[in-house]
Amino acid sequence: MRAYFTHVEEKLQIKKDTAFDSRVVGAQFNMKTHKWDVKTQDGRTAHAKYLINAIGFAAKRHFPDWQGLDSFKGEMYHSSFWPEGGVSTKGKKVAVIGTGSTGIQIAQESAKDAESVTVFQRTPNLCLPMRQRKLTKEEQDKDKDTRAELYRYRMTTFAGFGYDFAEKNTFDDTEEEREAFFEELWQEVSSIDTDI
């Protein structure tokens, strides 16, 4: 994550516009200035034209109240308090509890050299390769030509995405038709790339 943040900073130089170690305690839209008045815990107020609440649904750290957790003799790590130098799983028996994006990454990395990895999950997540690649100038120009149309289309979809529901039931098709449809969708997703 830190390598990614460093990459983003090198590309976009956003650190100068970032308030670190700040807790936002309130935001109110000001009808006179047509801006958001954003208040921080230490008494500062920022004024913004746009307010994006990108806090995630699970931004609060969770520590389960499990019996015996306090007497566990093995090593225990929480993804939000990961040690600076990393964790060696070489030859160890590893249990990963939870399969959000971080849990999946921990399981994948641990599996490279651990003796065993057991993953406990309540709700399975879907993980797909990002397939990021550099775009050619021609591809970028083509995307620019259709961007306005894509934005208009997104306003008509169920959640503002560049795609919508397929208006059919899964088992209305034969197995072969389903596989062909799924492959078509997979190839379509594979052609969508980002390059920060």
C-alpha positions in Angstrom: 0.0 0.0 0.0 2.8 2.4 0.9 4.5 1.7 -2.5 1.2 2.5 -4.2 0.7 5.7 -2.2 4.2 6.7 -3.1 3.4 6.0 -6.8 0.2 8.1 -6.6 2.1 11.0 -5.0 4.8 10.9 -7.7 2.2 11.0 -10.4 -0.4 13.5 -8.9 1.5 15.4 -6.2 -1.4 15.4 -3.8 0.5 15.4 -0.5 0.6 19.2 -0.5 -3.2 19.2 -0.5 -3.7 16.6 2.2 -4.3 17.2 5.9 -2.8 14.2 7.7 -3.7 13.1 11.2 -7.0 14.9 11.0 -10.4 13.7 12.1 -13.4 15.2 10.4 -16.2 15.7 12.9 -18.8 17.5 10.7 -19.7 18.8 7.3 -22.4 21.3 6.4 -23.4 22.6 3.0 -23.3 26.4 3.1 -26.2 27.8 1.0 -24.6 31.3 0.9 -21.2 30.3 -0.4 -22.4 27.1 -2.2 -19.5 25.2 -0.5 -19.1 22.6 2.1 -17.8 23.8 5.5 -15.8 20.8 6.8 -14.8 20.9 10.5 -12.0 18.9 12.1 -11.6 17.7 15.7 -8.7 20.1 16.3 -10.9 23.1 15.4 -10.0 23.8 11.8 -12.5 24.4 9.1 -12.0 23.8 5.4 -14.2 25.0 2.6 -14.8 22.7 -0.4 -16.8 22.9 -3.6 -17.1 19.1 -3.6 -17.3 16.7 -0.6 -16.5 13.0 -1.2 -17.1 10.7 1.8 -14.6 8.1 0.9 -14.5 6.5 4.3 -15.4 3.0 3.3 -18.1 0.9 5.0 -15.6 -0.8 7.4 -13.4 2.1 8.3 -13.6 1.4 12.0 -11.2 -1.3 13.3 -12.9 -4.4 14.7 -11.5 -6.6 17.4 -13.8 -9.6 18.0 -14.6 -10.6 21.6 -13.7 -14.2 21.3 -13.2 -16.5 24.2 -9.5 -17.4 24.7 -8.2 -14.6 22.4 -6.3 -13.1 25.3 -4.5 -16.4 26.2 -3.6 -17.3 22.6 0.1 -18.3 22.6 0.9 -17.9 18.9 1.6 -14.7 16.9 -1.4 -12.6 16.1 -1.6 -9.6 13.8 -4.4 -7.2 12.8 -4.3 -5.9 9.3 -4.7 -2.3 10.4 -1.7 -2.6 12.7 0.7 -4.5 10.3 4.3 -4.4 11.5 6.6 -2.0 9.6 9.0 -4.8 8.6 6.2 -7.2 7.5 5.5 -10.7 8.9 7.4 -13.8 8.1 5.1 -16.8 7.5 7.8 -19.1 6.2 7.1 -22.7 7.4 4.3 -21.6 9.7 0.7 -22.6 10.0 -1.3 -19.5 9.2 -5.0 -18.7 9.8 -6.6 -15.7 8.1 -9.9 -14.6 9.5 -11.9 -12.5 7.0 -11.7 -12.2 3.3 -12.1 -8.5 2.6 -9.5 -7.2 0.1 -6.8 -7.1 2.7 -7.6 -10.6 4.0 -7.3 -11.9 0.5 -4.0 -10.3 -0.1 -2.6 -11.6 3.3 -3.8 -15.1 2.4 -2.2 -15.0 -1.1 1.1 -13.7 0.2 1.2 -16.1 3.1 0.5 -19.1 0.8 3.8 -18.5 -0.9 6.0 -19.9 1.9 3.7 -20.9 4.8 3.4 -24.6 5.8 -0.3 -24.2 5.5 -2.9 -21.4 5.2 -6.5 -21.8 6.5 -8.9 -19.1 5.5 -12.1 -18.5 7.6 -14.7 -16.5 5.7 -18.3 -15.6 6.4 -19.2 -14.2 2.9 -17.1 -15.2 -0.2 -15.8 -12.3 -2.2 -15.1 -12.1 -5.9 -11.6 -11.4 -6.9 -10.6 -10.8 -10.5 -7.2 -9.9 -12.0 -7.0 -6.2 -12.7 -5.2 -6.7 -16.0 -3.8 -3.2 -16.0 -1.7 -2.2 -18.9 -0.4 0.9 -20.7 -2.9 2.4 -23.2 -1.7 3.5 -26.6 -2.4 7.1 -27.7 -4.9 5.7 -30.2 -6.8 3.9 -27.4 -6.8 7.0 -25.2 -8.0 9.2 -28.1 -10.8 6.7 -28.9 -11.9 6.7 -25.2 -12.0 10.5 -25.2 -14.3 10.5 -28.2 -16.9 8.2 -26.4 -16.5 9.6 -22.9 -19.5 12.0 -23.0 -21.7 9.2 -24.3 -20.5 6.9 -21.5 -21.3 9.5 -18.9 -24.8 10.0 -20.3 -25.3 6.2 -20.3 -24.2 5.9 -16.7 -27.0 8.2 -15.6 -29.5 5.6 -16.9 -28.0 2.5 -15.1 -29.0 1.0 -11.8 -26.0 2.3 -9.9 -24.3 4.8 -12.2 -21.9 2.2 -13.7 -21.0 1.8 -17.3 -23.1 -1.4 -17.5 -26.5 -2.5 -16.4 -28.5 -5.7 -15.5 -28.8 -8.4 -18.2 -32.6 -8.6 -18.7 -32.8 -12.4 -18.5 -32.7 -15.2 -15.9 -29.5 -17.2 -15.7 -31.1 -20.6 -16.4 -33.2 -19.3 -19.3 -30.1 -20.1 -21.4 -28.5 -23.5 -22.1 -25.2 -24.2 -20.4 -23.4 -23.4 -23.6 -25.2 -20.1 -24.1 -24.4 -19.2 -20.4 -20.7 -19.9 -20.9 -20.6 -17.9 -24.1 -22.4 -15.0 -22.4 -20.0 -15.1 -19.3 -17.0 -15.3 -21.6 -18.3 -12.3 -23.6 -18.6 -10.3 -20.3 -15.2 -11.4 -19.2 -13.6 -10.3 -22.4 -15.4 -7.0 -22.2 -14.2 -6.4 -18.6 -10.7 -7.4 -19.7 -10.7 -4.6 -22.2 -11.3 -1.9 -19.5 -8.0 -0.6 -18.3 -6.8 2.1 -16.0 -3.4 3.7 -15.9 -2.6 6.2 -13.2 
